């Protein structure tokens, strides 16, 4: 299949029922993306109301992201084996139930479990939704418009979550679970009408790489667990060392299994594409920086500057607006300059915006100190996100498009989990947890992720236009 033409023109006639199907699929993607950022402002309220530790707060964010990323490859394969609409429907149903349950719990462990279950459900929803789009809309302008709308919806959901989090938390933090439940329930009600049934596929089903799924997911989860626990129990403790060793062993086993399986979970030959491999590295570092920054910044606004939940959400509005404006312009930038320029420029601007938070103190003025950093971060975010997403699927054969999409989404979600783990670890080190110096160290750490991503993009992404 030829590379999709990147376009900022997403309007156009897609056909009556197809439009409804796209609306339903986009609504769920909006919800999945919103849930990544929705809990940020609520963390201090959760800490006070439920008596949560810093480690538990971190797992509320990273538990969702790690489960999402860890199960994405499995979710994509399940959609191929058992039906795209079926996986989308049941994934949405589980997401809705977990959201409702999370709104009623009063225990930190149960809250984390509900977030993890939502992440697992989202991992089955996302690849099924994109696969439905790829098979519902004809290749060419129709499909390109649909994919463009779908992609913009994801960015919009993340930005909306940052803002909506403050509004909902100001009323009651439990609304950050109940509102997603309502949206998921509406999507669930519309799926059977809007999305065509899965076609019957006669013959024997292709094999399922269960060992590959177990080793990949287990390896990643153990890695994040080690990074999360290390600040509390020590980097040289038996828990940390054994977790890291087991993680490496499982990931090595995964590679060996994939090379030997006739029908592997991941065809490792896909990584021979330098552009695809670089895009996944860039996506990982971008997510480390973006979600790690979100974790630190929202705590800083409320714990250090004493902003209310609503005030913290309102403070993020200019950044969210910058993301939405820039992400609509970026396709034209890509068409003119190629993928490397907006990816590198965006990551540098994002990194600069994060590092400008090193100027922040206990009484920072919003307009002169915080606002410039937020706007730079937003512009950089909007430039880089579409660029490495397009790079991740460019030049990939038609039969590997689903795999390529799952890989870049896995990199994003796992990067988000790792970013929060690293940020929380840095905040907890140095003996001054909660002090201004600990926040500065954390901002520096996540800012360096963004700069590392810019370097990777400069070295690995080609200058060619798509």
BELMO-V561357 format. One record per residue. N is the residue number from 0. RES is the residue in three letters. SS is DSSP state (~ for helix, > for strand, _ for the rest). PHI is phi in whole degrees, 0 to 359 (999 if undefined). D_CENTER is the distance of its C-alpha to the mean C-alpha in Angstrom with 1 decimal. Layout:
n = (N	N)
res = (RES	RES)
ss = (SS	SS)
phi = (PHI	PHI)
d_center = (D_CENTER	D_CENTER)
This chain:
n = (0	1	2	3	4	5	6	7	8	9	10	11	12	13	14	15	16	17	18	19	20	21	22	23	24	25	26	27	28	29	30	31	32	33	34	35	36	37	38	39	40	41	42	43	44	45	46	47	48	49	50	51	52	53	54	55	56	57	58	59	60	61	62	63	64	65	66	67	68	69	70	71	72	73	74	75	76	77	78	79	80	81	82	83	84	85	86	87	88	89	90	91	92	93	94	95	96	97	98	99	100	101	102	103	104	105	106	107	108	109	110	111	112	113	114	115	116	117	118	119	120	121	122	123	124	125	126	127	128	129	130	131	132	133	134	135	136	137	138	139	140	141	142	143	144	145	146	147	148	149	150	151	152	153	154	155	156	157	158	159	160	161	162	163	164	165	166	167	168	169	170	171	172	173	174	175	176	177	178	179	180	181	182	183	184	185	186	187	188	189	190	191	192	193	194	195	196	197	198	199	200	201	202	203	204	205	206	207	208	209	210	211	212	213	214	215	216	217	218	219	220	221	222	223	224	225	226	227	228	229	230	231	232	233	234	235	236	237	238	239	240	241	242	243	244	245	246	247	248	249	250	251	252	253	254	255	256	257	258	259	260	261	262	263	264	265	266	267	268	269	270	271	272	273	274	275	276	277	278	279	280	281	282	283	284	285	286	287	288	289	290	291	292	293	294	295	296	297	298	299	300	301	302	303	304	305	306	307	308	309	310	311	312	313	314	315	316	317	318	319	320	321	322	323	324	325	326	327	328	329	330	331	332	333	334	335	336	337	338	339	340	341	342	343	344	345	346	347	348	349	350	351	352	353	354	355	356	357	358	359	360	361	362	363	364	365	366	367	368	369	370	371	372	373	374	375	376	377	378	379	380	381	382	383	384	385	386	387	388	389	390	391	392	393	394	395	396	397	398	399	400	401	402	403	404	405	406	407	408	409	410	411	412	413	414	415	416	417	418	419	420	421	422	423	424	425	426	427	428	429	430	431	432	433	434	435	436	437	438	439	440	441	442	443	444	445	446	447	448	449	450	451	452	453	454	455	456	457	458	459	460	461	462	463	464	465)
res = (UNK	UNK	UNK	UNK	UNK	UNK	UNK	UNK	UNK	UNK	UNK	UNK	UNK	UNK	UNK	UNK	UNK	UNK	UNK	UNK	UNK	UNK	UNK	UNK	UNK	UNK	UNK	UNK	UNK	UNK	UNK	UNK	UNK	UNK	UNK	UNK	UNK	UNK	UNK	UNK	UNK	UNK	UNK	UNK	UNK	UNK	UNK	UNK	UNK	UNK	UNK	UNK	UNK	UNK	UNK	UNK	UNK	UNK	UNK	UNK	UNK	UNK	UNK	UNK	UNK	UNK	UNK	UNK	UNK	UNK	UNK	UNK	UNK	UNK	UNK	UNK	UNK	UNK	UNK	UNK	UNK	UNK	UNK	UNK	UNK	UNK	UNK	UNK	UNK	UNK	UNK	UNK	UNK	UNK	UNK	UNK	UNK	UNK	UNK	UNK	UNK	UNK	UNK	UNK	UNK	UNK	UNK	UNK	UNK	UNK	UNK	UNK	UNK	UNK	UNK	UNK	UNK	UNK	UNK	UNK	UNK	UNK	UNK	UNK	UNK	UNK	UNK	UNK	UNK	UNK	UNK	UNK	UNK	UNK	UNK	UNK	UNK	UNK	UNK	UNK	UNK	UNK	UNK	UNK	UNK	UNK	UNK	UNK	UNK	UNK	UNK	UNK	UNK	UNK	UNK	UNK	UNK	UNK	UNK	UNK	UNK	UNK	UNK	UNK	UNK	UNK	UNK	UNK	UNK	UNK	UNK	UNK	UNK	UNK	UNK	UNK	UNK	UNK	UNK	UNK	UNK	UNK	UNK	UNK	UNK	UNK	UNK	UNK	UNK	UNK	UNK	UNK	UNK	UNK	UNK	UNK	UNK	UNK	UNK	UNK	UNK	UNK	UNK	UNK	UNK	UNK	UNK	UNK	UNK	UNK	UNK	UNK	UNK	UNK	UNK	UNK	UNK	UNK	UNK	UNK	UNK	UNK	UNK	UNK	UNK	UNK	UNK	UNK	UNK	UNK	UNK	UNK	UNK	UNK	UNK	UNK	UNK	UNK	UNK	UNK	UNK	UNK	UNK	UNK	UNK	UNK	UNK	UNK	UNK	UNK	UNK	UNK	UNK	UNK	UNK	UNK	UNK	UNK	UNK	UNK	UNK	UNK	UNK	UNK	UNK	UNK	UNK	UNK	UNK	UNK	UNK	UNK	UNK	UNK	UNK	UNK	UNK	UNK	UNK	UNK	UNK	UNK	UNK	UNK	UNK	UNK	UNK	UNK	UNK	UNK	UNK	UNK	UNK	UNK	UNK	UNK	UNK	UNK	UNK	UNK	UNK	UNK	UNK	UNK	UNK	UNK	UNK	UNK	UNK	UNK	UNK	UNK	UNK	UNK	UNK	UNK	UNK	UNK	UNK	UNK	UNK	UNK	UNK	UNK	UNK	UNK	UNK	UNK	UNK	UNK	UNK	UNK	UNK	UNK	UNK	UNK	UNK	UNK	UNK	UNK	UNK	UNK	UNK	UNK	UNK	UNK	UNK	UNK	UNK	UNK	UNK	UNK	UNK	UNK	UNK	UNK	UNK	UNK	UNK	UNK	UNK	UNK	UNK	UNK	UNK	UNK	UNK	UNK	UNK	UNK	UNK	UNK	UNK	UNK	UNK	UNK	UNK	UNK	UNK	UNK	UNK	UNK	UNK	UNK	UNK	UNK	UNK	UNK	UNK	UNK	UNK	UNK	UNK	UNK	UNK	UNK	UNK	UNK	UNK	UNK	UNK	UNK	UNK	UNK	UNK	UNK	UNK	UNK	UNK	UNK	UNK	UNK	UNK	UNK	UNK	UNK	UNK	UNK	UNK	UNK	UNK	UNK	UNK	UNK	UNK	UNK	UNK	UNK	UNK	UNK	UNK	UNK	UNK	UNK	UNK	UNK	UNK	UNK	UNK	UNK	UNK	UNK	UNK	UNK	UNK	UNK	UNK	UNK	UNK	UNK	UNK	UNK	UNK	UNK	UNK	UNK	UNK	UNK	UNK	UNK	UNK	UNK	UNK	UNK	UNK	UNK)
ss = (_	_	_	_	_	_	_	_	_	_	_	_	_	_	_	~	~	~	~	~	~	~	~	~	~	~	~	~	~	~	~	~	~	~	~	~	~	~	_	_	_	_	~	~	~	~	~	~	~	~	_	_	_	~	~	~	~	~	~	~	~	~	~	~	~	~	~	~	~	~	~	~	~	~	~	~	~	~	~	~	~	~	_	~	~	~	~	~	~	~	~	~	~	~	~	~	~	~	~	~	~	~	~	~	_	_	_	~	~	~	~	~	~	~	~	~	~	~	~	~	~	~	~	~	~	~	~	~	~	~	~	~	~	~	~	~	_	_	_	_	~	~	~	~	~	~	~	~	~	~	~	~	~	~	~	~	~	~	~	~	~	~	~	~	~	~	~	~	~	~	~	_	_	_	~	~	~	~	~	~	~	~	~	~	~	~	~	~	~	~	~	~	~	~	_	_	_	_	_	_	_	_	_	_	_	_	_	_	_	~	~	~	~	~	~	~	~	~	~	~	~	~	~	~	~	~	~	~	~	~	~	~	~	_	_	_	_	~	~	~	~	~	~	~	~	~	~	~	~	~	~	~	~	~	~	~	~	~	~	~	_	_	_	_	_	_	_	~	~	~	~	~	_	~	~	~	~	~	~	~	~	~	~	~	~	~	~	~	~	~	~	~	~	~	~	~	~	~	~	~	~	~	~	~	_	_	_	_	~	~	~	~	~	~	~	~	~	~	~	~	~	~	~	~	~	~	~	~	~	~	~	~	~	~	~	~	~	_	~	~	~	~	~	~	~	~	~	~	~	~	~	~	~	~	~	~	~	~	~	_	_	_	_	_	_	~	~	~	~	~	~	~	~	~	~	~	~	~	~	~	~	~	~	~	~	~	~	~	~	~	~	_	_	_	_	_	_	~	~	~	~	~	~	~	~	~	~	~	~	~	~	~	~	~	~	~	~	~	~	~	~	~	~	~	~	~	~	~	_	_	_	_	_	_	_	~	~	~	~	~	~	~	~	~	~	~	~	~	~	~	~	~	~	~	~	~	~	~	~	~	_	_	_	_	_	_)
phi = (999	289	298	293	290	283	218	267	267	259	281	143	278	247	96	306	292	297	298	295	300	296	299	294	296	292	299	288	297	304	293	301	290	297	292	295	255	295	276	306	290	284	303	299	296	297	299	286	286	254	66	278	278	299	294	294	300	298	287	297	277	285	300	295	294	292	296	301	291	293	255	298	298	295	296	297	292	297	298	293	277	249	112	290	295	299	292	297	296	289	297	294	297	296	302	296	296	295	296	298	297	299	288	258	287	229	228	299	297	294	295	297	299	296	292	297	298	297	296	297	299	298	293	271	285	301	294	295	297	294	295	298	297	296	261	273	258	294	300	120	304	298	292	298	297	296	295	298	297	299	293	295	298	299	296	294	297	297	295	295	298	299	280	296	304	294	296	293	295	299	282	185	300	295	294	291	257	289	297	302	299	297	297	297	295	295	299	299	293	269	300	296	279	277	254	296	298	293	291	290	241	292	98	284	291	295	291	241	275	294	295	297	296	293	291	294	295	297	298	291	298	293	297	292	300	297	295	285	278	305	300	273	259	101	289	262	289	299	299	293	297	295	295	294	297	296	298	299	299	293	291	295	299	300	298	298	298	296	287	257	281	290	233	287	296	231	280	297	297	296	283	292	286	297	296	296	299	296	301	290	295	296	299	298	291	301	291	304	290	293	284	298	298	305	300	286	295	290	293	300	300	268	273	262	273	63	289	286	301	295	296	295	297	294	297	276	306	300	294	298	296	297	298	295	293	292	294	279	270	305	305	291	296	297	298	271	250	88	274	295	299	293	294	293	299	296	292	294	295	297	299	297	300	293	292	295	290	292	281	289	223	286	220	297	285	295	291	271	252	277	301	301	295	294	292	299	300	296	297	298	298	291	283	280	302	295	295	284	293	294	300	293	239	288	75	268	299	305	287	246	298	297	296	299	296	297	296	292	293	297	300	295	290	292	298	298	296	293	299	293	299	294	299	295	296	293	299	272	266	93	77	230	306	90	280	300	298	293	292	298	297	292	298	297	298	287	296	294	301	296	293	297	296	297	296	298	295	296	274	250	268	285	278	296	283	265)
d_center = (26.4	26.5	23.5	22.3	23.8	21.4	22.6	21.9	24.4	22.6	25.6	28.1	29.6	27.6	30.1	30.6	29.0	26.3	25.3	25.1	23.0	20.6	20.6	19.8	17.0	15.4	16.1	14.0	11.0	11.6	11.8	8.7	6.7	9.6	9.4	6.4	9.0	12.1	13.4	13.6	17.1	18.3	18.3	21.8	23.2	21.9	23.4	26.7	26.9	26.0	27.1	23.9	23.8	21.5	20.2	19.6	17.7	15.4	14.9	14.1	10.8	10.2	11.8	9.4	6.4	9.3	10.8	8.0	7.9	11.6	12.8	11.2	14.3	16.5	15.2	15.9	19.3	20.1	19.7	22.2	24.5	24.7	23.9	21.0	22.2	23.1	19.7	18.0	20.8	20.8	17.0	17.2	20.3	18.9	16.0	18.8	21.0	18.6	17.9	21.6	22.4	20.1	22.0	25.3	24.8	26.4	25.4	22.6	22.3	22.3	19.6	17.3	18.3	17.5	13.9	13.7	15.4	13.0	10.1	12.7	13.7	10.5	10.5	14.0	13.4	11.0	13.3	16.3	15.6	15.2	18.2	20.2	19.7	20.8	23.8	24.8	25.0	27.6	26.6	27.3	27.0	26.2	23.2	22.1	22.3	20.4	17.5	17.6	17.5	14.6	12.5	13.8	13.0	9.2	9.9	12.5	10.8	8.6	12.0	13.9	12.3	13.3	16.8	17.3	16.5	19.7	21.8	21.1	21.5	24.7	26.1	24.8	21.5	22.0	21.3	17.6	18.0	20.9	19.5	16.5	19.3	21.5	19.0	18.2	22.0	22.8	20.5	22.1	25.5	24.9	23.5	27.0	28.6	26.0	24.8	27.5	28.2	27.3	30.3	32.6	32.3	35.7	36.2	34.6	30.8	29.2	28.6	25.6	24.6	24.4	25.1	22.4	19.8	21.3	21.5	18.0	16.3	19.1	18.9	15.3	15.8	19.0	17.7	15.3	18.2	20.6	18.7	18.4	22.1	23.6	24.2	26.0	28.0	28.3	27.1	30.4	30.5	30.9	27.6	25.6	27.6	27.8	24.1	23.4	26.3	25.2	21.7	23.3	25.8	23.4	21.4	24.7	25.9	22.9	23.9	27.6	26.9	25.0	28.0	30.5	29.1	30.5	27.4	24.5	21.0	20.0	22.7	22.6	24.7	21.8	21.0	24.3	22.8	22.4	20.2	17.7	17.8	17.4	14.5	12.6	14.0	13.1	9.4	9.5	11.6	9.9	6.8	9.7	11.5	9.4	8.1	11.4	13.4	12.2	13.5	16.7	17.5	17.5	19.6	21.8	22.4	23.5	25.1	26.8	27.4	27.9	26.0	25.8	22.6	23.6	24.5	21.2	19.4	22.0	21.7	18.2	19.4	20.7	17.4	15.7	18.7	18.6	15.1	16.4	19.7	18.5	16.0	19.1	21.3	19.3	20.3	23.9	23.3	21.9	24.9	27.2	26.1	23.8	20.4	21.4	22.7	19.8	17.3	19.6	20.8	17.4	16.3	19.8	19.7	16.5	18.0	21.2	19.8	18.3	21.6	23.7	22.7	25.1	27.8	26.8	29.3	30.5	31.8	29.7	30.5	27.6	29.0	30.1	27.6	24.3	24.2	24.6	21.8	19.4	20.6	20.3	16.7	15.9	18.0	16.5	12.9	14.3	16.3	14.0	10.9	13.2	15.3	13.4	11.9	15.6	16.7	14.7	16.9	20.0	23.1	21.8	24.4	24.1	24.1	21.1	18.8	17.0	16.7	15.5	12.7	11.7	11.9	9.7	6.8	8.0	8.2	4.7	4.1	7.7	7.8	6.1	8.7	11.3	11.1	11.9	14.4	16.1	16.3	17.8	20.1	21.3	22.0	24.0	26.1	29.3	31.0	30.0	26.9	26.2	28.5	27.8	28.0	25.2	22.9	24.2	23.5	19.9	19.4	21.1	19.0	15.6	17.5	18.8	15.4	15.2	18.8	18.4	15.8	18.5	21.1	19.4	18.9	22.5	23.9	22.0	21.2	24.4	25.9	26.7	25.8	24.1)
